[in-house]
């Protein structure tokens, strides 16, 4: 059986159209040196403790929006680290919207991977795990083409600086970059 000690602290501030969120998480797996199930806060076994910090500030204006996000991980027992920085901006009109973002990530190991959250199409989410060194771009556009019909398209590209092959097995890509295109027709009945 495995056990973890997980603490989570979140601070939120909002004034008019600006919102800021800071989240801190400390997680420790219960495989301490002395066999105790209580947290040690100074674990010495590799990968048993993890500090995670996420900061996000965004403009909630109905038309012009922007968002800045920083996510950092640190594993003190193995000195592994990860950081991601995301900047996005967009416009939302009555009949169309456009969003674009750019992310940079740098992690020392898979154990210190970071998660990038961003805009996506209706009923979808962009919550990507990233590790290694690279950048990610995301563009989402939507337009009302008829009454009760919305057309959406999303293009996402990821470029790694530290590898020439992505993934393995049937999903292996013999390149240092990959992209996704998603199209959606949303019909309200």
Buried (B, 14 or more C-beta within 10 A) or exposed (E): EEEEBEEEEEEEEEEEEEBBBBBBBBBBBBBBEEEEEEBBEEBEBEBBBBBBBBBBBBBEEEEEBBBBBBBBBBBBBBEBBBBBBBBBBBEBEEEBBBBBBBBBBBBBBEBBBBBBBBBBBEEEEBEBEBBBBBBBBBBBBBBBEEEEEBBBBBBBBBBBEEEEEBEEEEEEEEEBEBEEEBEBEBEEE
